[in-house]
Amino acid sequence: MSRYPQADIDAVYRAIRERRDMRHFKPEPVDPDIMQRLLAAAHFAPSVGFMQPWRFIRIRSLELRRQMHALVEEERIQTARALGEREDAFMKLKVEGLLDCGEVLVAALMDGRERHVFGRRTLPEMDLASVACAIQNMWLAARAEGLGLGWVSIFDPAKLAALLSIPPGARPVAILCIGHVEAFYEKPMLEQESWASRQNLADLVYDDRWPDA
């Protein structure tokens, strides 16, 4: 039988529904076996042309964490300035948990991606889409394991690449904060903080063609 038992189906949809982009962590270590399961979940992600472009750097050095935190803080200020009238509201948001979480990973695109043409000749950005699928796999697995995961994208990729000795052609795309949490947010944090609200799905699904404006 190809259909999962209903309890398994419910668990999959529950993880999707309850996944949150977490920013608040407890400084407890993550069990190494669980961490390995999360990485394996990421590695089972689909990838265009089966290129598997994801690379993960585990940040074990506290000093490196502090340097990465400084890079994020630098970009946080620049982002706030770019937001104009929303600058003050943005500066009140917690945008990362780098110094609090149990594990930090950097997800990167591998070098040598130009060799992979299958599925990318007209859409070269599908390498990035593949890495995003790997991160989503890890996110859902973390939620099922009772761990929080936060995707941090507020950093200068070139500066982070230099800090981590990432070779030319490769590129960091996400800092992932993983760890234990007091509780998961009832709603996405930005919705809780009245920064944005979830759009109506019916307004985002079109039939046959893009509707007239």
Backbone as CSV, one residue per row, in Angstrom:
resi,resn,N_x,N_y,N_z,CA_x,CA_y,CA_z,C_x,C_y,C_z
1,MET,0.852,-1.190,0.000,0.000,0.000,0.000,0.889,1.242,0.000
2,SER,0.658,2.172,-0.925,1.531,3.330,-1.045,1.143,4.460,-0.095
3,ARG,-0.129,4.483,0.300,-0.571,5.548,1.205,-0.133,5.231,2.633
4,TYR,0.407,6.238,3.338,0.825,6.043,4.718,-0.397,5.850,5.614
5,PRO,-0.221,5.231,6.764,-1.293,5.204,7.765,-1.703,6.631,8.129
6,GLN,-2.963,6.814,8.479,-3.473,8.158,8.726,-2.688,8.885,9.815
7,ALA,-2.244,8.172,10.835,-1.477,8.823,11.907,-0.166,9.401,11.372
8,ASP,0.473,8.692,10.438,1.711,9.198,9.842,1.433,10.413,8.962
9,ILE,0.344,10.346,8.211,-0.035,11.489,7.366,-0.296,12.709,8.229
10,ASP,-1.027,12.511,9.317,-1.324,13.624,10.215,-0.045,14.222,10.789
11,ALA,0.937,13.371,11.096,2.199,13.848,11.670,2.970,14.703,10.669
12,VAL,2.947,14.279,9.384,3.635,15.064,8.357,3.014,16.451,8.249
13,TYR,1.700,16.514,8.139,1.025,17.807,8.008,1.160,18.641,9.275
14,ARG,1.220,17.982,10.429,1.406,18.718,11.680,2.763,19.397,11.702
15,ALA,3.811,18.667,11.295,5.149,19.268,11.266,5.191,20.462,10.320
16,ILE,4.537,20.342,9.167,4.488,21.450,8.210,3.764,22.650,8.819
17,ARG,2.654,22.384,9.464,1.831,23.462,10.029,2.497,24.138,11.220
18,GLU,3.229,23.361,12.036,3.781,23.893,13.273,5.253,24.312,13.162
19,ARG,5.858,24.139,11.988,7.239,24.590,11.799,7.309,26.102,12.024
20,ARG,8.352,26.528,12.713,8.531,27.953,12.981,9.985,28.351,12.746
21,ASP,10.179,29.584,12.328,11.513,30.160,12.189,11.889,30.715,13.557
22,MET,12.664,29.948,14.320,12.890,30.267,15.724,14.068,31.223,15.922
23,ARG,13.935,32.066,16.925,14.970,33.037,17.280,15.376,32.934,18.750
24,HIS,14.551,32.296,19.554,14.801,32.206,20.992,15.150,30.758,21.343
25,PHE,16.326,30.553,21.934,16.829,29.208,22.219,17.300,29.096,23.658
26,LYS,17.369,27.853,24.117,18.034,27.540,25.377,19.431,27.011,25.044
27,PRO,20.442,27.357,25.834,21.826,26.978,25.503,22.175,25.548,25.895
28,GLU,21.319,24.612,25.550,21.581,23.206,25.844,22.154,22.532,24.604
29,PRO,23.045,21.575,24.775,23.592,20.881,23.603,22.537,20.037,22.906
30,VAL,22.733,19.837,21.623,21.860,18.966,20.834,22.482,17.577,20.798
31,ASP,21.687,16.573,21.044,22.168,15.193,21.023,22.828,14.900,19.672
32,PRO,24.050,14.362,19.666,24.750,14.107,18.396,23.973,13.189,17.453
33,ASP,23.263,12.204,17.986,22.487,11.313,17.118,21.356,12.062,16.427
34,ILE,20.716,12.972,17.160,19.653,13.772,16.553,20.243,14.679,15.487
35,MET,21.386,15.284,15.785,22.018,16.166,14.807,22.339,15.416,13.524
36,GLN,22.790,14.190,13.656,23.098,13.384,12.480,21.836,13.065,11.697
37,ARG,20.731,12.831,12.403,19.460,12.571,11.709,18.993,13.803,10.940
38,LEU,19.190,14.969,11.517,18.789,16.199,10.825,19.616,16.398,9.556
39,LEU,20.915,16.153,9.644,21.763,16.280,8.457,21.385,15.244,7.399
40,ALA,21.049,14.037,7.836,20.617,13.003,6.886,19.306,13.402,6.219
41,ALA,18.398,14.003,6.987,17.135,14.466,6.412,17.398,15.496,5.320
42,ALA,18.331,16.407,5.580,18.683,17.406,4.569,19.242,16.735,3.318
43,HIS,20.053,15.714,3.530,20.714,15.056,2.403,19.744,14.220,1.558
44,PHE,18.574,13.916,2.092,17.555,13.202,1.325,16.699,14.148,0.487
45,ALA,17.004,15.421,0.505,16.202,16.394,-0.241,16.314,16.171,-1.740
46,PRO,15.277,16.585,-2.476,15.386,16.540,-3.933,16.369,17.591,-4.425
47,SER,17.029,17.316,-5.533,17.901,18.322,-6.128,17.824,18.188,-7.641
48,VAL,17.837,19.331,-8.306,17.723,19.357,-9.754,18.928,18.659,-10.383
49,GLY,18.659,17.711,-11.269,19.729,16.949,-11.897,20.491,16.078,-10.923
50,PHE,19.945,15.884,-9.735,20.589,15.123,-8.653,22.004,15.633,-8.389
51,MET,22.144,16.966,-8.460,23.472,17.552,-8.285,23.881,17.655,-6.816
52,GLN,22.917,17.635,-5.897,23.195,17.685,-4.460,24.178,18.819,-4.134
53,PRO,23.780,20.057,-4.364,24.715,21.179,-4.262,24.953,21.680,-2.842
54,TRP,24.293,21.065,-1.852,24.434,21.560,-0.474,25.749,21.136,0.162
55,ARG,26.302,22.050,0.921,27.443,21.778,1.783,27.128,22.416,3.135
56,PHE,27.448,21.718,4.218,27.151,22.223,5.555,28.441,22.345,6.361
57,ILE,28.643,23.497,6.966,29.791,23.724,7.842,29.266,23.822,9.269
58,ARG,29.712,22.909,10.128,29.318,22.966,11.535,30.264,23.901,12.275
59,ILE,29.710,24.890,12.917,30.505,25.887,13.627,30.670,25.428,15.075
60,ARG,31.842,24.923,15.379,32.111,24.403,16.723,32.863,25.425,17.591
61,SER,33.488,26.404,16.954,34.285,27.398,17.674,33.398,28.532,18.185
62,LEU,33.469,28.807,19.476,32.717,29.921,20.045,33.209,31.246,19.484
63,GLU,34.499,31.349,19.229,35.035,32.582,18.664,34.476,32.827,17.264
64,LEU,34.358,31.767,16.475,33.746,31.921,15.144,32.295,32.363,15.265
65,ARG,31.580,31.795,16.210,30.188,32.233,16.428,30.127,33.728,16.704
66,ARG,31.023,34.188,17.552,31.026,35.606,17.899,31.336,36.472,16.682
67,GLN,32.264,36.020,15.851,32.587,36.769,14.639,31.417,36.769,13.662
68,MET,30.729,35.633,13.556,29.547,35.574,12.695,28.440,36.465,13.236
69,HIS,28.283,36.473,14.548,27.278,37.340,15.170,27.568,38.802,14.843
70,ALA,28.848,39.178,14.857,29.221,40.553,14.522,28.865,40.879,13.068
71,LEU,29.058,39.916,12.158,28.682,40.128,10.760,27.176,40.322,10.615
72,VAL,26.414,39.509,11.343,24.953,39.632,11.291,24.514,40.978,11.857
73,GLU,25.124,41.387,12.947,24.761,42.674,13.560,25.070,43.826,12.611
74,GLU,26.190,43.743,11.926,26.569,44.772,10.951,25.516,44.894,9.852
75,GLU,25.079,43.749,9.338,24.077,43.771,8.262,22.698,44.139,8.801
76,ARG,22.418,43.781,10.056,21.123,44.136,10.649,20.945,45.649,10.665
77,ILE,21.990,46.364,10.989,21.926,47.822,11.018,21.712,48.380,9.613
78,GLN,22.427,47.802,8.620,22.263,48.258,7.240,20.850,47.961,6.722
79,THR,20.326,46.796,7.074,18.968,46.443,6.658,17.956,47.403,7.273
80,ALA,18.137,47.718,8.543,17.217,48.646,9.212,17.206,49.995,8.511
81,ARG,18.387,50.487,8.153,18.460,51.782,7.473,17.759,51.736,6.118
82,ALA,17.872,50.586,5.437,17.249,50.448,4.115,15.733,50.377,4.198
83,LEU,15.198,50.074,5.375,13.750,49.947,5.541,13.048,51.285,5.752
84,GLY,13.806,52.347,5.888,13.202,53.666,5.992,12.341,53.819,7.231
85,GLU,11.070,54.069,7.031,10.171,54.373,8.147,9.959,53.175,9.081
86,ARG,10.323,51.980,8.647,10.171,50.803,9.509,11.464,50.460,10.256
87,GLU,12.443,51.356,10.196,13.748,51.085,10.818,13.616,50.783,12.305
88,ASP,12.920,51.614,13.035,12.821,51.424,14.481,12.116,50.121,14.823
89,ALA,11.045,49.805,14.086,10.307,48.564,14.342,11.183,47.351,14.065
90,PHE,11.984,47.434,12.998,12.865,46.320,12.665,13.922,46.107,13.745
91,MET,14.485,47.178,14.263,15.545,47.067,15.263,15.050,46.449,16.572
92,LYS,13.748,46.426,16.770,13.182,45.808,17.977,12.997,44.301,17.818
93,LEU,13.098,43.810,16.572,12.918,42.383,16.315,14.183,41.604,16.655
94,LYS,14.014,40.413,17.167,15.155,39.499,17.348,15.296,38.716,16.050
95,VAL,16.440,38.835,15.402,16.587,38.245,14.074,17.504,37.032,14.043
96,GLU,18.102,36.669,15.182,18.992,35.512,15.198,19.191,35.025,16.627
97,GLY,19.699,33.775,16.741,19.989,33.196,18.045,21.374,32.591,18.090
98,LEU,22.301,33.217,17.391,23.638,32.645,17.193,24.387,32.348,18.489
99,LEU,24.235,33.191,19.475,24.993,33.021,20.706,24.240,32.206,21.753
100,ASP,23.028,31.776,21.405,22.179,31.084,22.374,21.941,29.615,22.043
101,CYS,21.912,29.271,20.763,21.465,27.946,20.343,22.548,26.883,20.569
102,GLY,22.129,25.619,20.519,23.052,24.515,20.746,23.971,24.221,19.581
103,GLU,23.488,24.441,18.360,24.274,24.135,17.156,24.118,25.265,16.142
104,VAL,25.197,25.541,15.426,25.157,26.486,14.312,25.729,25.800,13.081
105,LEU,24.978,25.861,11.994,25.439,25.363,10.696,25.429,26.501,9.694
106,VAL,26.322,26.448,8.756,26.248,27.325,7.589,25.960,26.447,6.385
107,ALA,24.858,26.723,5.703,24.514,26.011,4.478,25.071,26.794,3.296
108,ALA,25.778,26.098,2.433,26.443,26.760,1.314,26.195,26.002,0.016
109,LEU,26.283,26.739,-1.077,26.301,26.141,-2.410,27.727,25.698,-2.715
110,MET,27.868,24.529,-3.301,29.198,24.011,-3.618,29.831,24.794,-4.758
111,ASP,31.122,24.646,-4.905,31.803,25.215,-6.056,31.667,24.262,-7.243
112,GLY,32.053,24.706,-8.418,31.991,23.863,-9.610,30.587,23.601,-10.112
113,ARG,29.630,24.442,-9.737,28.230,24.174,-10.118,27.989,24.361,-11.611
114,GLU,28.874,25.092,-12.277,28.675,25.336,-13.710,28.731,24.043,-14.520
115,ARG,29.306,22.983,-13.954,29.361,21.704,-14.667,27.981,21.058,-14.773
116,HIS,27.082,21.439,-13.895,25.767,20.798,-13.843,24.778,21.589,-14.703
117,VAL,24.424,21.027,-15.834,23.539,21.698,-16.787,22.125,21.138,-16.714
118,PHE,21.992,19.865,-16.366,20.703,19.176,-16.301,19.744,19.966,-15.397
119,GLY,18.682,20.514,-15.996,17.686,21.252,-15.248,18.058,22.689,-14.931
120,ARG,19.277,23.122,-15.355,19.757,24.448,-14.998,20.160,25.287,-16.206
121,ARG,19.980,24.759,-17.405,20.452,25.503,-18.577,19.739,26.843,-18.689
122,THR,18.435,26.856,-18.458,17.667,28.100,-18.509,17.315,28.624,-17.129
123,LEU,17.479,27.786,-16.106,17.155,28.188,-14.741,18.334,27.852,-13.812
124,PRO,19.431,28.579,-13.941,20.616,28.259,-13.138,20.380,28.378,-11.635
125,GLU,19.366,29.153,-11.250,19.095,29.326,-9.822,18.504,28.090,-9.157
126,MET,18.276,27.027,-9.931,17.740,25.808,-9.335,18.718,25.142,-8.373
127,ASP,19.992,25.499,-8.436,20.914,25.001,-7.410,20.535,25.561,-6.043
128,LEU,20.192,26.839,-6.008,19.756,27.460,-4.762,18.434,26.867,-4.282
129,ALA,17.524,26.607,-5.238,16.248,25.985,-4.876,16.486,24.619,-4.241
130,SER,17.470,23.889,-4.734,17.771,22.565,-4.185,18.278,22.666,-2.749
131,VAL,19.145,23.647,-2.478,19.624,23.845,-1.112,18.476,24.236,-0.186
132,ALA,17.556,25.053,-0.702,16.395,25.441,0.106,15.553,24.217,0.462
133,CYS,15.441,23.267,-0.463,14.714,22.030,-0.162,15.406,21.249,0.955
134,ALA,16.739,21.217,0.928,17.486,20.521,1.976,17.261,21.175,3.331
135,ILE,17.259,22.505,3.349,17.018,23.222,4.603,15.610,22.960,5.111
136,GLN,14.637,22.939,4.211,13.256,22.669,4.632,13.130,21.259,5.201
137,ASN,13.783,20.288,4.584,13.784,18.930,5.140,14.298,18.942,6.580
138,MET,15.423,19.625,6.785,16.013,19.696,8.123,15.075,20.410,9.093
139,TRP,14.418,21.445,8.622,13.500,22.227,9.438,12.352,21.356,9.955
140,LEU,11.755,20.593,9.045,10.627,19.742,9.429,11.079,18.617,10.355
141,ALA,12.249,18.058,10.076,12.771,17.010,10.950,13.064,17.564,12.339
142,ALA,13.620,18.774,12.398,13.897,19.397,13.692,12.609,19.613,14.476
143,ARG,11.576,20.079,13.787,10.295,20.299,14.485,9.747,18.988,15.025
144,ALA,9.854,17.919,14.247,9.384,16.611,14.702,10.182,16.125,15.908
145,GLU,11.464,16.499,15.979,12.330,16.105,17.090,12.171,17.027,18.303
146,GLY,11.331,18.062,18.155,11.139,19.001,19.250,12.211,20.048,19.360
147,LEU,12.971,20.266,18.280,14.028,21.269,18.258,13.631,22.449,17.385
148,GLY,14.082,23.633,17.769,13.854,24.808,16.957,14.959,24.992,15.937
149,LEU,14.615,25.616,14.820,15.598,25.971,13.794,15.274,27.364,13.299
150,GLY,16.283,28.201,13.197,16.114,29.542,12.659,17.033,29.766,11.481
151,TRP,16.468,30.251,10.384,17.243,30.544,9.172,17.632,32.016,9.205
152,VAL,18.927,32.285,9.279,19.428,33.658,9.302,20.016,33.974,7.932
153,SER,19.513,35.024,7.304,20.018,35.427,5.987,20.548,36.850,6.006
154,ILE,20.652,37.423,7.191,21.118,38.798,7.318,22.634,38.779,7.543
155,PHE,23.370,38.717,6.445,24.838,38.755,6.499,25.359,39.037,5.094
156,ASP,26.598,39.489,5.033,27.265,39.708,3.749,27.905,38.385,3.326
157,PRO,27.455,37.770,2.216,27.986,36.462,1.819,29.497,36.458,1.602
158,ALA,30.030,37.521,1.036,31.471,37.564,0.766,32.271,37.582,2.076
159,LYS,31.799,38.333,3.057,32.512,38.398,4.338,32.420,37.073,5.089
160,LEU,31.258,36.431,5.033,31.129,35.140,5.708,31.971,34.085,5.004
161,ALA,31.999,34.122,3.675,32.827,33.175,2.920,34.296,33.327,3.305
162,ALA,34.763,34.558,3.421,36.156,34.790,3.794,36.436,34.280,5.212
163,LEU,35.497,34.510,6.111,35.675,34.083,7.496,35.799,32.569,7.606
164,LEU,35.048,31.840,6.768,34.997,30.383,6.853,35.853,29.683,5.797
165,SER,36.674,30.433,5.083,37.560,29.873,4.050,36.779,29.103,2.983
166,ILE,35.614,29.606,2.629,34.819,28.997,1.562,35.474,29.333,0.225
167,PRO,35.716,28.344,-0.633,36.505,28.589,-1.850,35.746,29.407,-2.893
168,PRO,36.472,30.002,-3.821,35.826,30.735,-4.913,34.852,29.828,-5.656
169,GLY,33.721,30.392,-6.011,32.695,29.625,-6.718,31.647,29.052,-5.793
170,ALA,32.016,28.756,-4.555,31.035,28.336,-3.548,30.459,29.586,-2.886
171,ARG,29.300,29.420,-2.216,28.664,30.615,-1.646,27.796,30.248,-0.458
172,PRO,27.973,30.910,0.690,27.075,30.657,1.812,25.702,31.274,1.543
173,VAL,24.649,30.554,1.893,23.297,31.066,1.652,22.461,31.131,2.918
174,ALA,22.885,30.476,3.999,22.084,30.490,5.221,22.940,30.165,6.426
175,ILE,22.679,30.862,7.508,23.158,30.458,8.826,21.972,29.808,9.526
176,LEU,22.158,28.587,10.002,21.080,27.850,10.637,21.366,27.699,12.123
177,CYS,20.504,28.264,12.952,20.593,28.133,14.397,19.650,27.006,14.821
178,ILE,20.171,26.021,15.529,19.401,24.829,15.894,19.542,24.593,17.388
179,GLY,18.433,24.275,18.044,18.556,23.990,19.460,17.237,23.835,20.172
180,HIS,17.343,23.623,21.464,16.163,23.472,22.312,15.514,24.839,22.535
181,VAL,14.198,24.847,22.703,13.457,26.089,22.912,12.516,25.921,24.098
182,GLU,12.166,27.041,24.716,11.172,26.997,25.794,9.814,26.594,25.239
183,ALA,9.474,27.158,24.090,8.194,26.864,23.432,8.288,27.349,21.995
184,PHE,7.506,26.732,21.135,7.413,27.194,19.757,6.396,28.330,19.674
185,TYR,6.667,29.297,18.809,5.746,30.407,18.644,4.385,29.885,18.184
186,GLU,3.321,30.464,18.708,1.978,30.053,18.292,1.729,30.386,16.825
187,LYS,2.290,31.494,16.380,2.233,31.917,14.984,3.655,32.241,14.547
188,PRO,3.898,32.355,13.233,5.212,32.843,12.809,5.567,34.127,13.559
189,MET,6.833,34.257,13.967,7.216,35.360,14.834,6.894,36.718,14.227
190,LEU,7.110,36.873,12.929,6.847,38.166,12.305,5.363,38.484,12.270
191,GLU,4.536,37.447,12.259,3.095,37.665,12.360,2.722,38.030,13.795
192,GLN,3.327,37.343,14.765,3.087,37.666,16.176,3.477,39.104,16.491
193,GLU,4.562,39.569,15.855,5.057,40.913,16.116,4.399,41.958,15.218
194,SER,3.363,41.552,14.483,2.604,42.449,13.601,3.470,43.077,12.513
195,TRP,4.538,42.351,12.120,5.372,42.829,11.017,4.712,42.515,9.668
196,ALA,4.100,41.352,9.577,3.429,40.929,8.351,2.379,39.893,8.729
197,SER,1.496,39.582,7.782,0.480,38.560,8.035,0.468,37.578,6.874
198,ARG,-0.022,36.378,7.146,-0.074,35.356,6.101,-1.103,35.737,5.048
199,GLN,-0.708,35.616,3.797,-1.627,35.942,2.715,-2.683,34.848,2.552
200,ASN,-3.774,35.223,1.925,-4.853,34.288,1.654,-4.437,33.376,0.495
201,LEU,-4.424,32.059,0.739,-3.990,31.114,-0.289,-4.798,31.251,-1.571
202,ALA,-6.081,31.490,-1.450,-6.939,31.591,-2.636,-6.492,32.724,-3.561
203,ASP,-5.841,33.742,-2.993,-5.377,34.862,-3.816,-4.071,34.557,-4.534
204,LEU,-3.430,33.431,-4.196,-2.111,33.102,-4.741,-2.141,31.939,-5.725
205,VAL,-3.326,31.372,-5.964,-3.475,30.227,-6.864,-4.302,30.674,-8.067
206,TYR,-3.705,30.542,-9.265,-4.353,30.999,-10.487,-4.714,29.789,-11.358
207,ASP,-5.697,29.947,-12.220,-6.083,28.915,-13.174,-5.578,29.299,-14.568
208,ASP,-4.813,28.411,-15.158,-4.368,28.499,-16.553,-3.403,29.645,-16.852
209,ARG,-3.750,30.875,-16.523,-2.900,32.008,-16.848,-2.869,33.008,-15.695
210,TRP,-1.828,33.848,-15.703,-1.729,34.927,-14.728,-2.916,35.873,-14.933
211,PRO,-3.625,36.211,-13.888,-4.814,37.063,-14.063,-4.444,38.483,-14.451
212,ASP,-5.410,39.155,-15.058,-5.215,40.567,-15.391,-5.092,41.395,-14.121
213,ALA,-4.242,42.378,-14.187,-4.054,43.254,-13.004,-5.309,44.082,-12.768
